[in-house]
Amino acid sequence: MKKIIGIIVAAVFVLGFAASAFAIHAEIPAETQAVIATGGTQITIGGEVRTRGWYRKNLGAAASVSPVLVGLDGLPAVKTGAVGQSTKSSSWYDERIRLSVDAKISPNVQGFIQIESSGTNFDNTNDKYVWGTSNGNSGFSNAHPTSELDFLQAWILYTGQGLFGVPAGLKIGHMPLSLSYGQFFDHTQMGDDALVFFVNPVKEMHIAALTIKLAEGAITDNTDDLDAYVGLMTYKFSDAITAGINYTFLNNSDLGMSQQDLGLHANGNVAGFGYKAQVDFQFGKVLKDVPGVDELTFKGWAAQLNADYNIDAFKIRGTFAYGSGEKDATSDDLKEFTPYVGNIQNYSLIYEYNAATTAFNKTGVLNPASPSNGHAAGIANTTYVNLGGDWKATKDVTLSLDGYWFWATETGAWEDFTDHNVSNNAGWEIDGKIKYQVAKNLTYQIDAGYFNSGSFYDDAYNVDKKGITVLRHLLQLSF
């Protein structure tokens, strides 16, 4: 299948298909000027320096409990969490550095390269290093930080009219990727290696097909890779509605994995109300034909509705999100929604981004509740309601306030695991933010959050119910 797809895409490239933008790349300030121009070539240098300070209280280390079930690697799947079982506080500074080169060779050919600092101890699932960490025998300070540069983006884009006389294109390399509004798949944080073909038959329609290499095992073995094959289409009917559909097939032969996701989404503006809606349905199997292990069937689904309304300098926002969960710890059904989202702030500041969620993670591998290894839990086994607002107090200052209420969608699997009743009350959270445009391309931001963990955490993780506080401020310069 891989060889056939490769031949088709190569043929498409030779025939000259082309046009824009399933993949999302870093924005370059419009005022930026080319620094080198030879003939028709335009090369633009860009970059970013971001420094953040953190303070966290009552957010202890991961709480481990007894193993349950069998993970995808045949080992016990251990439940872990990172919730408020400690009164200790922690604080640190971290920094992220980016540098990019955007080469527009001609109206039809573009190359983009962006490098980024990696994490402490050369952790390529991070995008930052922590102040004061150094490599080797550095004594006290006066040392390079423990960091190295990784490729965040490196891709080639070819666009043109092509065989059918309509805009079409091919993009290949490492790039940020997202499907619909990122509920199921959002790798815009650090990206994936992918080949993307897209075409716009009419101005309102966008069609794309792509293959993504999510994990490469031995390069001499074709059966131990995790590959994704995606097809998508969007159509703008009017300002009131733009709708789309996408289908994803994830394959790993050694794991007997054929996970599939069908996503539908729409957005627009009706009578001043902006909205975004999406729903994902999952099916397929994992561990099929693996000796000695029962196969599991994906049956999860998720839905989300976002709405907003502007009143002069105020914007009122609301969200309802639902991610399915497990009713039974030992069944062969994977009813918990399984997302692939980056370890970034996908919605609230603390729940999911800093703390463990209510995800059960029956496989032990695909969807850990704690944010780690470049992965967050998304809305797996999570139902939440959000009400928030933004106030543009001055031309340069914007204030935001958000309230969240969280529930475990299902507690049956947790009750099987703990052998007692588990509450579905996951708690509530209040987040506030101040963003100040200090100067051109220079912003300063302060975030503050308080998460009051609900009875679920006491019942499922056996930890004290303590409020968690997180403070963060950052200064960011883009050029």
Secondary structure, 3 states (H helix, E strand, C coil): CHHHHHHHHHHHHHHCCCCCCCCCCCCCCCCCCCCECCCCCEEEEEEEEEEEEEEEECCCCCCCCCCEEECCCCCEECCCCCCCCCCCEEEEEEEEEEEEEEEEEECCEEEEEEEEECECCCECCCCCEECCCECCCCCCCCCCECCCEEEEEEEEEEEECCCCCCCEEEEEEEEEEECCCCCCEEEEEEEEEEEEEEECCCCCEEEEEEEEEEECCCCCCCCCCEEEEEEEEEEEEECCEEEEEEEEEEEECCCCEEEEEEEEEEEEEECCEEEEEEEEEEECEECCCCCCCCCEEECCEEEEEEEEEEECCEEEEEEEEEECCCCCCCCCEECCCCCEEECCCCCCCCECCCECCCCCCCCCCCCCCCCECCEECCCCCEEEEEEEEEEECCCCEEEEEEEEEEEECCCHHHHHHHCCCCCCEEEEEEEEEEEEEEECCEEEEEEEEEEEECHHHHHHHCCCCCEEEEEEEEEEEEC
